[in-house]
Amino acid sequence: TEVEAAPRRHPEIVVSPTNRTSNIVRKPSKISYPTKNNRTISILGIRGNFACWQARHVFREAFSDNKSSRCFAVYCTIPHAPDTHPNTILSTERSSLTMTTLRSALAKGAVFTMAVLKTCHGFYVPGVRPHEFLPGEDVPMKVNAMTSIHTQLPKDYYRLPFCRPTGGPKMASENLGEFLTGNKIQNSPYSINMLREVNCQVLCQVTLTKVEAHSLGQHIKYNYHNNWIIDNLPGASVGLSQGGMTLKHYAGGFPIGFIARDTKEAFVYNHMNIILEYHNPEGKEGHRVVGFAVEPISVRHRYAGGYVWDGESSEGFTKPLDTCMTGEHMDRGNVVEFQRVAEGESIIYTYDVIWKYSETAWASRWDVYLSEDHMVPAQVHWYSITNSILVVLFLSLLVVSILVRNLRRDIAGYNALEQLTDEEKEEEQEESGWKLIHADVFRPPSSWPMAYCILIGSGTQIGVCGLATICLAAVGFLSPARRGSLMTATLVFYMLCGCLAGYTSSRLYKSFKGRQWQLCTLFTATAFPGLCFIIFIFFNTILAFFRSTASVPFLDLVIVAAMWCCISIPLVFLGAYFGYKEDYITFPTVTSTIARAIPQPTFFMKPIVGIGLAGMVPFAAAYVELFFIMTSLWMDQFYYVFGFTLVVYLILLITCAEVTVLLCYYQLCAENHRWWWFSFFAAASPAMYTFVYSIFWFRSLEASKMLITYMLYFGYMFLICFAMLCVTGAVGSLTCLWFIRKIFGTIKVD
């Protein structure tokens, strides 16, 4: 609340002139306090005279140097006469100080909070602070890297023969996440001013050489799109559908040109209708940009009177064009001839600026971008969630009904067997079941026990990192409006979760009585991130040869390596230190020295069959949402429904845990005590289904024949699926460990 507006909204408040004395308002229950810089602070919600006196003095210190244009209006309730002086209040309250201690503490807390937040302003969380542009003020437009879903190779905007700003392009400030995701934001030569419309403004002229014509034609063939930004809003694309209807697409930018269907010639979009929507908030002098779209048009410009411009003289910027109508904006229906891309062609770049008023508030301007103007109805996500929840409920009921009924019968039978005599026990020796392997069920894995611990630790780290990142994105802090924030948050959370990886792997390895604990901890800290880093460096080197903006600069690689070596690895060793200090994981049974032979299983009880079938249900529960995630990841679409992602993520983990427990139980009933690796791969099988699904989904990209496109797609999908394998495998294995300890702890064993 602005103090200047207080008298209008609350007549009982007095805005005092500048002085150093407190002013008592001539109405009961209110006081106000003037600060040094012509603003009055009134104390709110503090009951009790001594507390109010304290609050005023705290505010004097807190707001004495306040340079903010706003502060908070607060009140104080005083149950005494309105003319009572504060010094008198103080003297009368000293006798009852003990009765107001709690109120005084609350007052101090409230005042301290207000003092800390004295310069804060509330604004829309996913974006930045709104900027009000005065009429005629410059509205800067920036250009990002060009992208194509067919090549997956983002390219620098100024690599093609486009107009350059005076003094050359300059990089905008970017964070680490933007560099890692291939963003390269630079300034542009377009001059845009608030509420000032422009008609067919000449920007520059470019005469194509043979190399430039070939390069521009190739980029048009691969369907590269421009990505422009104004006031942090990406430019939507305005075009025509096959039926002639005007369509607006909010993600992925707008194309740089098109290929003629009949002649297969390339044509470039050299005229841009820049459509800007603005909103005037109440009580503000300036205007806020709430919408940004670009309508690209290809037109072969000609100067009136046959004038030929050399592209440098100032006369060409003012000469009228025959292809533009005076006082009217360019319309694609009036275009007579398109601008071809060929050697020797002189391309004149022009643009219009169109301002439109909109009732859309600044806080909700991203809504159409995130929902694609309701192109994908929200009901689709709700149907997906409903389907997933029904799958979980059905599976949970199935698991509970099978396990509870069978376990009750098994446990009762095994405990009753302990009450029999030796002669009666001999008659029951042919009994089979999971109790018979009590001396082998907790035997460490016979093969690769260290690798098992490393995968479980890495899965724990990635799983908690993913959960924290999705939760933060679900509340709006990692919105697409904050470019690179999702990647940056993922890196930070992964580094900080290193202690969980070290603790989990060390506890398991200690329980397996492993001796090479230093090697186990080192591999836990370096195995998965080392694999990611090697693949990333390999792709980064290839992308550098292609001069793609996805090639990360050397300095950012050093930063990522420093974060890994100086933060993640020490945290893994710290977690391992505490893990090895803990006691062994206690098991309810004693492991024998000689392993029990495993009977020959039937076909459906073979571990490989169980592993193959285990991933079907979890994958089916997450299939629909996986489609939207893949589309966002590889087709430059905005993804914002992180609340649905959080639900699907939890459903995936729950279904993996339930299916793995059920299959493990049947393996134990078949007297197969080698459940460690089985539980891991059974829970990890949805990752295998995801990778197979990505192979079929790849066809929707209509990828180019460039080998690097295939390498990038399947290389990074392999890393994503491997991370998913670690997460779901760790959840399934730890759940099975808890389950098996529980059931063997309920039976009596000799």
N, C-alpha and C positions, 0 to 999 in steps of 0.2 A: 504494500500500500504506500503510495507516495504521500509524504507529509503535507505537501501543498494541497492535496485533495481532501485532507482530513476535515476542514471546516465544512465543506459541502456535504460530505457523507455523514459526519458526526458533529452536529452543531455544538455539542457540549465540550469539544476540544478547543483549546485556545492555542494558536500558533503565535508564540511569543516573539518579540523583537530580540535582537542579539544582546545578551547580557549574561553575566555569570551567576545570577541568582535563580533559585527555583521559583516557579510561579504556581500558586495554588488556584485551580480552576474554581469559578464561583458556582459550582454545582456539586452536590454530594457524590462521593465515591469515585472521583476522577482527579488525577493530577497530571501535569505535563512538565517537561524539562527541556529547556533550550540548550543547544550545543554551541561550540565556538564558531561554527561556519553557517550561521543563519538557518539552522534546521532544528526543529523541536522533536525530542524523543519522548513519547508517552509510554508508560509502563503498563503492560498487559497481563491480566490474569494472576496477579500476585496479591494474595489476601494477607493482611497483617501489617501493622504500621511500621514496626522495626524493619521488616523485610523490605517494605517499600522505600524506606530511607536508605537502606543499604543498596538497593537496586539503582537509585538515582546516582549515587556516588560511583558505582561501578560503571554506569553508562557514561558518566563524565570522563572517565579515563579511557573507556573503550572507543568513544566516538569523538574525542577531542581533535584527532587528526584525520577524520574521515573525509576523503576527497570524492566519495561516490555521489552520483547525482540522485540516488535513491537511498532511503533507509526504511526501517519498519516502524509503523505506528503501533504502539502498545499502550495498555492501560493498567491502572492499579486501583484496586478496590480498597477504600479506607472507610471503615465503619464509624468514624468520628465526625465531629462537626466540620463543615467545609472551611471554616476560617482558622482551623488549628494549624499552627506553624510546625514545620518539621522538627525543629529543636524541641518543642513541647511534646510532640509525639514521641520523640526519642526518650525523653526523660520519663514519660509515663509508661513506656514499654519496658524499660530496664527491669522493673520489678517482676514482670511476667516473662522474662526472657526464656526461661526453661520451657514454657508452654508453647513457644513459637520457634523452637529449634528446627523442627522438621519443616515448617513452612519457610524458614529462612534458608535452609539447605536447598529446598525446591526453587526458591527465588534465585539463589546464586546459580543453580544449574540452568535455569531459563535465561538469565541474563548473560551467562557465559556463552550459551549456544547462540544467542542473538549477536553477541560481540564477535564470535568467530565467523558468523555468516553475514557480517555487516556489509560486505561488498559483493555478496552473491546475488545473482539474478536467475530466476527460473526460466528454462528454455527447453525446447524439444530435445529429448535425450538422443535419438539416433543421429541427428544432424549437428550443425554448428550453430553459433549464435546468429539470430536473424540480422540481416543487414538492410537498413532502409536507404534506398537510393532517392536522392532529391531529383526533381525534374531537370533533365539535361546532364546529370552526373554520368560519368563513364561507367559502363557495365562491362567489365572485362570478360572475354570469352577465351577459353583454353581448349587445346586439342590434345586428345590422348592417342595412344598407339592404335593403329588400324588392326582389325581382327578379322579372322575368317574361320568358320567352323569346319571348312573343308581341309585346311592345312594345319590348323592349331599352331600357327607361327605368327604371333603379333609382330607388326612392322612399324618402324618409325614413320610418323605422318609426313615429315619433310623429306623422306626418301624418294617420294614421287614428285613429279613436276607441278607442285602446288605453289600458291603465293606465299612468300615468306615475310615475316614482320620486319620493320625497319631495325637495323642493327643485328639481325639474325635471331633465330629462336633461342629462348632462354628457358631453362628447366624450372618448373615449379617445385616447391618444397614437397618432398615425399617421405613417407615412413618406410620402415623395413619391409612391411607386408606388401606395400605397393610395388616395390622393386622385385620381390620374390614372385609376385603374380603377373609380372610383365607389363605393368602400367608405366607409361612415360608421358607425363603431362607437361605441356609447353605452352607458351603464349602464342597468340595468333595475330594476323594483321587486320582482322575485322574490327571496325570501329562502331560500337553500339552505345547509345546514350538513352537514358531513361525517358520514355514517352516520346522520343523523337523518331518518327517513321522515316524510312529511307526507301526510295524507289530506284531500282536498277543502278545501284552504285558500282562503278567500275573499280575493281580491286587491283588487277594486274593483267598482263598478257604474257603468255609463255609460248614460245615456238619450240615444238618438239624435235629433238634429234632422233636418230634411229634407235639409239639405246633407250632413251626416255620413252619413246613410243612403244617399244617392245615391253619394257618394264611395266608401264601403265596398263597396256593391254593384258598382260599376264595377271596382274592383280585384279583387274575387272573380271577376267575369266574365272579366277578362284573366289570370286564373290567377296572381296574385302569390303569392310564397312568402316566408315569414319565414326569416331566417338568424340563428340564435342561436349563441352561442359560450360555452363553459365551458372554462377552462384551455387556451385556444387550439385546442380541438376544435370544429368545426362540428357543429351538431345534425343527426343523421340523422332521416329521416322514417319513422315506423312507420304502416302503413296496411293496408288489405285489398285484395286483387285482386278481379277480377270473379268468380272462383270461390270467394271467401270465405277464401282463404289469407292469412296475415299476411306482409307483405312489408316489407323495410327498404331504403330508398334513401338512400345516403350523400352524395349531391351535390345541390346545388340547393335545400336547405332543405325546409320542409314548407309546404303550402298554408294560406292564411289562411281559407279557406272553400270552399264548393262550390255548384254550381248544380243544382237538382233537374231531372231529365230530363223529368218530365211537366209540372210547373207552371212551370218556368223561374224559380222563386223562388231568391233568394240566401240562404244560411245561413252563419253565421260559426262558426268553431271557437273556442269560448270556454272550454273546459277543456283543460288540457295535462297529460298524464302524462309527467313528466320522468324518464327512465330513465337512471341513471348507473351505470357500472361502475367499480370501483376495484380496485387491486392493492396488496398490502402487500409491498414489497421486503424481502428478508432483511436483518435487522440495523437496520431503520429503525423509528422509533416511529410515524411518520405513514403516510398512505395516499396513493396517487397515482391521479388520475382517468385511466382508460384507455379509456373509452367514454361516449358521450353521444348519446341519441336522444330524440325527442319524438313522442308519440302524440297527435295533435290529435283532440278529440271535440267535437261540437256537441250541447249539451244546454240546454234551457230550464229554468233553476233556479227553484225555489219554496221559500220558507222554510216551516218547520213552523209549524202553527197559523195560517196566513194572514198572517204578519207581512210588512209592507211596509217596505222599507228606503229611506231617503232618500239613501243613498250616501255619507253624511258621518259619521254617528254611529258611535261605536266599538262599539255593540251589534250592528251588522250583521256584524262580523267573527267574532263568537262564537256567533251564533244557528245552530242546526242547519238543514240543508237537507233537504227531503223527497227530493230527487233524489240524495242521497249516502247510502251505506250506512255505518253507523258501523264503524270499524276495518277497512274494506276499501277498496281502491283502485277508482277509477272504471273501469267496463267498458262498452265501447260497446254490448255486447249488452243491457245493462240500460236503455239510454236509451229513454224513452217519446216524447219530443217534441224536435225539433231547434230551435235558436235562430234565428228568422227575422231578417232584416235589413229593418227597416221604420221609418218615422217614428214616434217615440213609444215604441218598444220599449226596455225597460230590460234591458241585458245585464249579467249578473253573471259576472265572470271568476274562475275558480278554477283550482287546479293541485294535482297530486300529485307527490311526490318519492319515487322508488323506487330503492333502492341494491341492487346485485348485485355479488357478488365475481366477479372474472375472473382467469384465469391469464395473460392477455395482459400481457406486459412493457411498461413505458412506452416503451421504444425502438421497439417494433413496433406501437404503437397506431394509427398512421396507415395501416397496411397495408390494412385493410378499406376505408378511404376511397379509397385510390389504385387499388385493384383492383375497387372496387364489389362486394366480397365475391365476386370471381371471376365477375361477371356477363358480362364479356368475357374469354374464356379467353386466356391468354398465347400459345397456339398461333396465334391469329389474327395477332398481330404477327410471330411467327416465319414464318408462311406468307408474309406480306407481304415480310419481309426476304429470304426464300429466293427468292421470285418476282423481286424487284428484282436480287438478285445474279445470278440466272440470266440476266436480261435484259442486265446489264452484261457478263457473260462472253461471251454470244453476240454482242453488239455489238462487243466488243473483238476477238474472233476474226475477225469479219467485216471490221472496219476494218483489222486487221493483214494479213489474207490479201489484201485488195484493194490496199491501199496498198503493201505491201512488194513484191508481185508486179509491180504496174504501175510503181512507182517504179524498181525495179531495171531493168526493161526500158527505161523512158524514159531514165533516166540513162545507161545503157550505150549506148543508141542516140545520144543527144545528144553524148556524149563521143567516140563513134566517128566521128560526123559531122565533128568538128573535125579529124580526121586526114586527111580527104579533100582532094583537090586542088580548085582553083577550078572546073574543068570538071565534076568529080563533084558539087560542091556545088550547081551550077546545076541539075543534074538532080533534086536533092532539095529544090528550093525550094517545091514544092507540099506539103511535109510540114506537118502541123498538130500542135498540142499546146501544153502550158503553157510550153515554153521560148520560144515565139515572142513571148510578152508580157513577156519579162524586162526590157524597157526601160520598161514601164508598170505592172508589178505593185506597185511600191512608191510609185506616185504618190499623193499625199495625196487624201483624199476631195474630189470636185469640188463637193459641196454640204455645207454645215454642218460643216466640220471642227472648229470650236470646240465645237459641241453634241456631236459624237462624243466628244471628249476629256472633256467634262463628265460624260457618261453613264458612260464607262469609269471615271473617278475615283470617281464616286458609287457605282457598283457594287462597286468594290474596297472602299470604306469599309463599305458595308452588308454585304457578304459576309464580311469578316473579323469585323465586329461580331457577325453572326449565328453564326459558327463559335465565337467565344469565349463567347458567351452560352450556346449549346447545350452546349458542353463543361463549363462551370461548373455548368449545371443537371444534366448527366448524372452528376456526382460527388456531387450531393445538396445543394449550397449554395443552390440556387434552388427548393427544394421548395415545393409549395402550402401547406405549414405556415407558411411565411414570406410572409405576404400582401404583395403589392406588390414583392417582391424581384426578380421577373423583369422587371418594367417598369423598376425602378430600375437594374438591371444593364444592360439594353439601352440606356438613355439614357447611362449612364456610358461603356460601351464604344464607343457611336457617337461620343461627343465625343472620346474618346482616339484613335480611328481616323481622325480628320480629317487627320492628317499623311500617311496613306497616300493619301487622295484627292487632296491637293494635289500630292504627289510624282508619282503616276501620270499625272494630267492634264497636269502641266507637262512631263514627259518626252515624252509623245506630241505635245503642242502644239509643243514646240521642234523635234521631228523633222519636223513638218509645216511648219516654218519660219513659224510664226505670229508676228505682231508685237504683237497685243493681249494680252499675257500677263497684265497686271493684270486685264483684264476676264474672261479665262478663269478665273483663280484666284478672283475674286469670285463668279462664277456657280457654280463648283464648291462654294464654301462655302455658298451661299445657295439654290441651285436646288431641290434635293430637300427639305432641311429647311424652306425657306421655303414650299414647296407644302404640306407636312404641317402647318406652323404655321397657315397661312391657313385650311385646311379645318378644323383643330381649333378655331380661334377662332370660325369660323362656326357649327359644331355646338355649341360651348360656349355661345354666346349664345342659340341656340334652346333648349337644354336648361335654361338659367336661367329662361326664360319658363315652361317646364313644371315648374319647381321640382324637378328631378331631382337626385339626389346625384351623377350623372355630370358635373354642371356643376362644373368645377374652380374653387376660390376664386381671387380675383385675385392674392393673394400667391404662390400656387404657379405661376401663369402667369408672374409676374415672375421667379421662380426658374428656370423652364425657359428663359425668354428670356435671362436672365443667363448660364446655362450655355452657351447657344448662342453668344451674342455674345462672352463673355469667355474661353471655352475652345475651342469647336469652330472658330470662324472663325480665331482666331490660329494654331491648330495646322494648319489648312489652308494658311495663308500660310507657315508655317514649313516644311511639307513641300514647297510649291511653290518656296521659296527654294533648298532643296537639290536639287530636281529641275532647276531652271534652271541650277544650277552644274555639273551633270553634262554630259558630252559628248553629242553627238547620237547617237541610236540608229543604229548602222552597218548599212547594207544591202549585200548582196553584189553588187548590180548598180547600174548608173547609169541614172537616169531620163532619158528623152528630153524634149525641149522640146515636141514635138507628140504628143498622145495618139493611140494606135492605135484605129482603128475597131473596134467590136465586131460580130461577125457576128450575123445574126438567129438566135436560139436556137429549138430545137424546143419543143413544149408542156411536156414534163417538165423541160426545162432552163431554163425561165423562172424568174427569181429568186423571184417571188411564189409559185410552186408549191412550190419548195424550202423556202421559209420556212413555208408552211402545213403541209407534211408533216414538217418537222424536229422539231416539238414532240410528236409522238405517242408516240415511244418514251420520252423522259424523263418525260412525264406518266404514262404507263402504269406506269413503275417506281415512282412515288411516290403513285399513286392511293389505295391502301388506307390508308396512314398519313395522307394528306391528309384522309380522312373523319374520323378520330379527332381530328385537330387542329381541324377545323371544328366538330365536336361540342363540344369543350372550349371553343372560342372563343365560340360563340354560344348554347350550351345550358347554360351554368353547370356543366359537368362537370369533374372533376379530370383533369388530364393529367400523367402522371409518367414515362412511358417515354421519357425524353430520350435514353437510349442508342440506342433504335431511331431516334429522330429524327436523331441524329447520323449514323448509318449511311445513312439515306435521304437526308439532305442531301448527303453526300459522293457517293452514287450518282447523285443528280440532277445534280450538277456534272460528274461524270465522263461521264455519258451525253450531256449537252449538249455537252461539249468534243469527244467522239468523233464525234457526228453532224455537228457543224459542220465539223470537219476533213474528213470524208468528202465532204460536199456542196460545200465550198470547192474541194476537189481537182477535182471534176467541173466546177465553174464555170471553173476555170483551164484545164482541158482543152478547154472550149468557147471559149477565148480571151476570156473575160470577166474583165478586170483590175479591175473595180470590186467588190472583195470586202470592203471595210471595213464598209460598212453592211449588206451581205448577211450577213456573219459575225455581226454583232451581233443582227440581228433573227431569224436562223435559230436562234441559241442562246436568244433571248428568247421564242420562240414558246410554250414551256410556260406562261409567265405568261398568255398569251392563252387557252390551254386551261383554265387554272385559273379565270379570270374567267368563262368560259362555263359551267364546271362549277358555280361559285357561284350562277349564275342558276337552274339547275335545282335545286340543293340548297336554295335559299331556300324552296321549297315545304314542306320538312319542318319549318320553324319555325311553320307555320300562323299567319303574322303577322297582326296586327290591321290594320284599314283606316286606321290613322293614317299620314299622309304622312311624319312624322318617322322612323318605323320603317324605311321604305324608304330614306330618305335616309341614315340612319346605317349601315345594312347595306351598301348599294352604295357609299357614300362611302368607308368604311374598307376594304372589299374592293378598291376601286380603288387605294388607297394600298398595300395589301399586295401586290397583283399588280404594281403599278408598281415597287415595291422588288425584287420577284422578277425582273422584266424587267431591271432594271439589273444585278443580281447575275449571272444566267445569261448575259446579253449580254456582260458584261465578261469572264467566264470563257471564253466561246466566242471572242471577238475576240482576247484575248491568246494563247490557245492557237493560233489560226490564224496570228497574227503569228509566233509561234515556229516553227510548222510550215513556213510559206512561206519564212522566212529559212533554214531548214535545207535544204530541197530546192533552192533556187536557189543556195545556197552550195556544193553538190556538183557543179555542172555548170560547164563551161568556156564562158565567154561572151566574144566579141570586144569 
